[in-house]
C-alpha cells in the first residue's frame, strides 16, 4: 500500500496484517513463544484503532497517511520476524535433536 491507495483500503490492509500476525504466532514453537506472544499481543492492540479509523467517513490528513504508512512498514517487519521465528524454531529443534545423537 502506498499514499495513492484509498484510505479505507490502506486501513483494511493494516487490519489484515494484524490478523496475519496473530495467526503466525499461534504456530510458533516453544523457544520463541513468549516473545512472539508479547509481540502479537501488542500488535493486536492496534486493531481497535484501525477499526475506528476505518469507520470514519472523512479522508485522512497527509500526516495520518504518513503515520499509517510507517505502521504498515513496522507490521510487515513484525510479520517477517515472526515467520523467521516460526521456521527458525524448527531448525533449532532439528539441530538440538542432531546434537543429542552425537
Secondary structure, DSSP 8 states (H G I E B T S, - for coil): --TTS-HHHHHHHHHHHHHHHHHHHHT--GGGHHHHHHHHHHHHTTHHHHHHHHH--S---HHHHHHHHHHHHHHHHHHHHHHHHHHHHHHHHHHHHHHHH-
